[in-house]
Amino acid sequence: MNSLINATSSEAAGLPLATAAAEAGSDVGSPLANIAIFLVFVGVTLFFVIRASKNTSTAADYYAGGRSFSGTQNGTAIAGDYLSAASFLGIVGAIAIYGYDGFLYSIGFLVAWLIALLLVAELMRNTGKFTMADVLSFRLRQQPVRIAAAISTLAVCLFYLLAQMAGAGALVSLLLGIDSGIGQSLIIAVVGALMIFYVFIGGMKGTTWVQIIKATLLIAGSAVMTIWVLALYGFNFSELLGGAVENTGEAALLEPGLQYGADLFTKLDFMSLGIALVLGTAALPHVLIRFYTVPTAKDARKSVVVAIALIGAFYLFTLVLGYGAAALLDTETILAAPGGQNSAAPLLAYELGGTFLLGFIAAVAFATILAVVAGLTITASASFAHDVYAQVIKKGKIDSAGEVKAAKMTVIVVGILAILGGIGAQGQNVAFLVALAFAVAASANLPTILYSLFWKRFTTRGALWSMYGGLGSALLLIAFSPVVWGRDTSFFPDVDLALYPLTNPGLVSIPLAFLLGWIGSLTSKVAEDPAKQAEMEIRSLTGVGAEKAVEH
C-alpha cells in the first residue's frame, strides 16, 4: 500500500474532537466504557457458544451445525462471516484516503457473489458433505486430492486470519490508547485465545450464532452511522462528496487513479486486484463450508440471496462512511492513529456520537473480527481433521468422536499460527491483506472447483497441477513482491528483494492455475471412473443421493 500509512501526525490544535484525541496519543473515548461494552458482547456470545456446545457431539454437529439452520439464518451468518474487518475497517479507511479507488474493494467483494450464486452454491451443497475436498475428490483419487485441498484450505485461512488479527490489534489499541508494538501484540494474543475458546467449545453451531449476532449489529450500526453522516449534509450525497474534497484538498478522491493510476504497474495491480476479488469469493473455504449447514439445496440458494441483499446494503454504507470520514476527519490523523487507515471508522464514530457510539461501533468491529476468525478457524480444523486425519491418515476408520477431537486439537494449532502471523502483519491495511487471501483462494481452489463440476475430462493430475501450481505461484509471487520487500509498508521495508512488481498475484497465478489444470488433464494417461463422473453430475444438478451421503 501507499507509504501514506506511515505518515506523521500534524498539530492537534483546531482539529475535531476525535482528531485531537488521536493526535495527542490519548485514549479515544473512555477506556472503561469501551471495555464494558466489549465485555457485554463477549458475555452474550459466550452464552450462545456454551449453549450450542451442549448439542455438539457428532462430526456433523461440529462441522455443519447439524444442518439445522434455515436459509435466512445461514444467509445472515454468511454475511457475518464475509463482512470481515477488511469490509468494515479496511474499506472505510481505503475510501477515506483513496476515494474512488478505495470503493473498488466494495464493488469487487459484492460482484463476486454472482459467481458463487450461479456456479457454486447449490452444486457444492448437493455434492459435498463437510468440506471443499469432499467435492474435489468425489470423482478423483481421494488421497492426493484431499491432501492438496487441505493444504490450500489451510493456506487461504491463515492468510485471511492475518488480516483479521491485525485489524483486532489496531482496533483495540486505538480504544485503549496503546501505540506500542508490544501492547498491540498482547491484544492480538488475547483475541486469538478467545477465538480458540469459541471454536473449541461451540463448533459450527456456536460460530454460526456469533456470526448472526455480529451481522445484525454490524449492519444496524453501519446504517445508523450512514444516516447520521447523510443528515449532516442534508441527505445530499453530492454535498458530502464536496465536503470530503474540501476537507482533504484532494479533488482526485472523486476520480479513478489516486491509488492505482500512477503508472502501468499500478494499473496492472488494479486489474490483478479486481480479478482476485471477483473470482476469490466462490473459492473461499470458510464461505463454501457454510453451504453444508442447511438441510436442502433450496436453502443453500436462499442463503446466497439473503447474503447478497445484506452484503450489498452494507457496501453502500461503506461508500457514505468512507467519504464521511474524509469530510469530517483529518487525513493525517487517520494515518497516524494506531492501525493507520483501519482507524477511520472508529474515529468517525467518535466524531459523530462520542464515547457511546464509539464503544458500540468498536464492539461491532470486535464482533466482526471474532466471528470471521471463528469461521476461518473451524474451516481449517475441519479440513485437516476430516480430509487429512480421518480420510488419509486413518483411511476412514475413525469414529465421529475421534474426528471431533482431532478437529479441536487443530483449532489450537491454527489459533497459535494466526496469533503469530497477526503480530507480524501489524500496520498493513486489512482490506489489502484480505485481497491477497482472495487471490490465493482463486488461484488454488476455483479452477479445480469449476473443472470438477463442469468438465468431464478433468483428471486427478489436472486437479493436483492446478491446486499446487496455483497455490505455489501465488505464494511465490507474494513472497517476492513489494508486499514483503522494499516499501515503507512492507514486512521488510529496509531490504528490497521484490522481483515481482505487483502487490497482488492474481493477474498471473489465476490464469496459470486454469492453464495447468487443463494441460494436466489433457496429458493424463489415466482416465477417471465414468460412473463416478455421471453420479457427480446427477447429484450436483439434482441433489439426488446427497442426503444419503450426508447421513453417512
Secondary structure, 3 states (H helix, E strand, C coil): CCHHHHCCCCCCCCCCHHHHHHHCCCCCCCHHHHHHHHHHHHHHHHHHHHHHHCCCCCHHHHHHHHHCCCHHHHHHHHHHHHCCHHHHHHHHHHHHHHCHHHHHHHHHHHHHHHHHHHHHHHHHHHHCCCCHHHHHCCCCCHHHHHHHHHHHHHHHHHHHHHHHHHHHHHHHHHHHCCCCHHHHHHHHHHHHHHHHHHHHHHHHHHHHHHHHHHHHHHHHHHHHHHHHHHHHCCCCHHHHHHHHHHHHCCHHHHCCCCCCCCCHHHHHHHHHHHHHHHHHHHHCHHHHHHHHHCCCHHHHHHHHHHHHHHHHHHHHHHHHHHHHHHHHCCHHHHHHCCCHHHHHHHHHHHHHHHHHHHHHHHHHHHHHHHHHHHHHHHHHHHHHHHHHHHHHHCCCCCCHHHHHHHHHHHHHHHHHHHHHHHHHCCCCCHHHHHHHHHHHHHHHCHHHHHHHHHCCCCCHHHHHHHHHHHHHHHHHHHHCCCCCECCCCCCECCCCCCCCCCCCCHHHHHHHHHHHHHHHHHCCCCCCCHHHHHHHHHHHHHCCCHHHHHHC
